[in-house]
Amino acid sequence: MTRAKLATTALLFAALQPAAESAITSAQIIASAVSPSCISWRVSGICYWLFCTPWGCKVRTSVKVTHFIPEAVVSAYAQPGANPWKEMAFVSQTAGGLENGMYGVPAGGGNEELKAQGKRKTNLHFKYADAIGHPATSLIGGSISGYSCESAATPLNPYFLSTLDTLAWRSGIPESLYPEALVPGMREIGSQATANMWSNVYPRSGFVTQTDDDKAAAVVAQRVADIITRTGQPHVYQTLKGNPSPGYWPPGPVEENTGFKNHKWQRLSPQLSETCAVFPDGNFTAAVDGNEAFALWQPYSCCKRRGQTFLYSTDFGGES
């Protein structure tokens, strides 16, 4: 089945499903992708190709472009089936999973206030999470031949459903034993030095200790993106990763605190933003129901093939 047919089938199936009360629809998500700030299209260099005929060979050039593509909608929510993306709320419900109040948190998830050291309080949040292919990924990626790059993502494809990853998502095993989870300063969103540290990336589970529920949801989204853009992770998921080829440079894995180097986020719910940023990105009002959604954007570079053999490319400001 082609990507287009798969997307159409999934949309038709989703439209027939009874969805829980949600904050955003597929139409709104698609419309939000038309954002020059998020796409950040630019001419980034020149590609050189060797073109040969029976009468000889010559070097041809093509423009190298770089831009971001919306690849996945990552949702973090408090109750099973409460994905704020209306048409996709049924997915995690039908996926099942071992949701039986494991590890001290009810199957419904949510927040629990913990008192420590007398007057100090912290909040332990638990979020379910889904990462589903952005419905506009093929509209932005590859839409203009030679001037836009193909996306590695498939629209509406479920890359991660926490209900299928119950053991790791609720226990944090084995990642709670990794150096990234044990050594202060490793894999943190923000930093203690700037007094703006949101939380650790590891262990990549649904539990976040954070007084702000909006930040807790953002941390969960970052963890999910960290998982799905890498191979061989100890989770149940599908990898979202492009394969480099001559004249085509897909993005690397998502990594926090790197600016816009390999990703950016667009807030979809509860506030629909027309711009993109990276975490930590300021203070936002948390959703009343604890359900939030973000669009993951990643940068691609590519150039139109103009010969049988790719020679090399030069970037404006350097060579690659």
N, C-alpha and C positions, 0 to 999 in steps of 0.2 A: 504494500500500500504506500502511495506517495505521501510526502509530507503534507501537501495540500488536502488530500483526501482524508488523512488522519485527523487533521485539524477540524475539517468540516464535520466529520463523524462525531468527534468529541463534543463539538458545540451543539449539535442536534441532540445528542444524548443528554447533555447537561441541561438543555432547555426543558426537557421533559421531567426533570427531577424536582421534587419539592425541596426548596432550599430554606435554611434557617434565615432569620432576619439578619441582613448583612449591610455593609456600608458602601460597597462599590460594585459596579457591574462591569462586564467585559467591554461594553461600548465605552464606558468612561475610561477604562484602562487603555484601550486602543487610542482614544482621543488624546489622552495625556502624553502619549509617546511622541506626538508632534511637538517636540520641545527643542528648539535650537540650542538652548543652554545645555541640555543633556546630550544631544547628538554630537555637538562640538566638532562638526565636519571641517576638515582643512586639507589642503594640498601639503603633503609632508616630504615629498622627494621625487626622484625620478628612477624608473626601472630601465634596465638595459637588457635587450634580447638579441640573440643571434638568429637571424632569418636567412635560410639557405634555399636556393633553387638550383636547378641544373646548370644555371649560368653563373653561379657564384654565391657568395655570402655577404651579408652586410649587417650592421648593428642598427636595430630600431629601438626607439624609446617609447615609454608610456608614463603617464602621470601616476605617482604613488599618492594615495589618499589615506587618511586616518580618521576614524570616527567611532563613536560609541554606539552600541546596539543594546536594546533592552532584551535581556536573555531569559529572565525568570521573574515571576512574582513570588516573593517569599512572605508568607503570612505567619504571624505568631499570635496565638489566641488561647483563651482560658478554658474553654469547654470543648469536648469532642464535637466535631461537626460545626464549630462556630467560625470557620474561616470567613473573614469579612468579604472575600471575593464571592459574590452571590452564586454564580453559576458553578463554582467549584467546591462549594461547601459540602456537597454530597460525597466527594472523592474520599476524604479521610474516614467518613462514616462507613462507607462500603468496604474500605480497605481492611477493617477489623483491627486486630492487634491484641496484645495481652493486657488490656486496660482493666485491671482488677484491684485498684487501690494499692499498687505495689510501692514498696520503699517509703512508707509513711505519708504519702500524699494521696488523697482520694482520687478516684478515676477522673473526676471533673477538673482536676488541676486547681489553678487559682493562686491566691496569695496567703501567706501566713506570717503574722507579725511575731518576731522573736525578740525577747528581752535578754540583754547580755550586759554584764558588769553594772548592774544596778539601773541607772537611768538611761543608758544607751540602748537604742532600738535599731534593729535592721529588719528589712523585709525580705523574706524568701519567696521568690516567685517561681511558679512552674508554668511553662507555656508548651502547648502543642505547636507543631510547626509543619508547614507544607512549602515545597518549592516546586512550582509548576511553570512550564514554558510560557513565556510572555506571549499573549495573543497577537502582538504587533511585531514580533521579532523578525518575521519574514517580510513584513512591509517596509521596515527600516533597513534591514540587511539585504543587499543584493537587488534592490529595487531599480537601480540605474546602472546598467552594465558599464564597467570601467570606472565608475565614480562612487560606487558603494560596495561594501564587502559582504560576502555571504555569512550568515549567522550559523554558529555551531549548534544552536538550540532549536528544538522542535516545538512549535506552538502547542500549548496545552498538554505537553508531555509531563507526567509526574516524575520529577527528579528526586524528590525526597518527601516521604510521608512519615511523620514521627510515630504514627500508630503502627507502622511496620518495623520500626526501629526501637521498639519498646525497651528492650533490655539495656542497650547502650544509652538511650535517651533518658531513662529514668535513673539508672544506676551510676552513669559516668564511668563505667568499667569498660575497657582497661585504662582509659585516658586520664583518670584521676591519679594514676601512678606515673604518668609521663613527666619528664623534667619541665615541660611547658606549663604543667599545672602546679608544680611544687616550688619552682624557683621564682621568687619575686622579680618582677620586671620583664619576664618573658611572655610574649604573646598577650599583651594587654591592649585594650581599646582605650586610647588616650594614655595619660601618664600621671603618676603621682607627683612628679616634679612640677607639672603645670596645674596641679590641683583640679584636674579634669579627667580622672580615670573612671571609666564607666564600669568595667569589669574585665575578667580574664576571658580569653577565647577558649582556653582549655580548663576543665574538661568540656567537650562540646556536647552538653546535655541540655535538657529543658529547664534545669534549675539555675536561677540567677539571684544572687544576693544584691539587692539594689533598692534604695528607698523610692526611686522614681519608676513607675510602671512603664512609662514610655521608653525610658532607657533600657529597661529589662527586655522589652520587645525588640528593640534595636540590636541588643547584644545577641539575642537568639537568632535574629536574621543574619547577623554577621557570622555566627557559628555555622549556620546551615550553608551559607555561601562558601565558607572555608572548606566544608566537607565536599560539596558536590563539584567543585572545580579542581579536585585532586583525585588521583587514582589510588586504589588499594587502601582505603580508609576502613577502620573497624566499625562500619555502620552499614545498614541496609539502604542502598540508594543507587541511582544511575549517575554516571559521571557526565558532567557538562563540560566538555573540553574539546576544542578544535584541533585538527591535525595540520601543522605547517606544511606548506607545499610551495613550489616556485611561484613567487609573486603573491603569496598569501601568508600573512602573519597573524594568527589568532592570539588572544590574550593568554597570559600565564595565570596561575592560581590567584585567587583573591587573597590579599594580605592587608592587614590593618596598618594604620599609621604610615601609609606611603603616599598620601595625597591622592591625586587622580591617576596615578601610575597604572593601576590595573583594574580599577573599578570605581563606581560611584553609585549612590543610592537616590532614588526618587520616592518620596513619601506619597502613598496612595490613600491610606486610611489610618486614622480618622480625618486627617487633613490631606487634601489632594494638592500637591505642590506642582508648580510648573517648572521648577528648577531641580538640580541635583546637587548632592553634597556627599561628604564622607563622614563616617562616625569617628569621634564625637562631633556633632554639628549643632550644638546649642540646646536650648530648652524648648520643648514642645509640650502641649497639653496632652496628657494620656487619654486614651479612649475610655469612655465611661464603662463599657462592657469588657475592657481588657483585650480587645481584639484589634490588631493592627496589620497593615500590609505595606510592603515596600517593593519597588521594582529594582532589580539588579541590572546595572548597565556595565558593559565591559568594552574596552577599546580594541578595534581591529585595524590592520593596515593591509592594503592590497593594491595591485595594479593590473591593468588589462594585459593579457598575453598578446604579444606582437611578434612572436618568433618561436622556433622549436625549442630553443635552449635559453634558460634564464642565466644571465651572466652575473649581474650584481645590481644593487640599488644604492643610490646615494640619498641620504636624508639631508634636508636643509639644516646645516649645522654639524654634519658628520656623515660617515659612511657606514652602511650595514651590509 
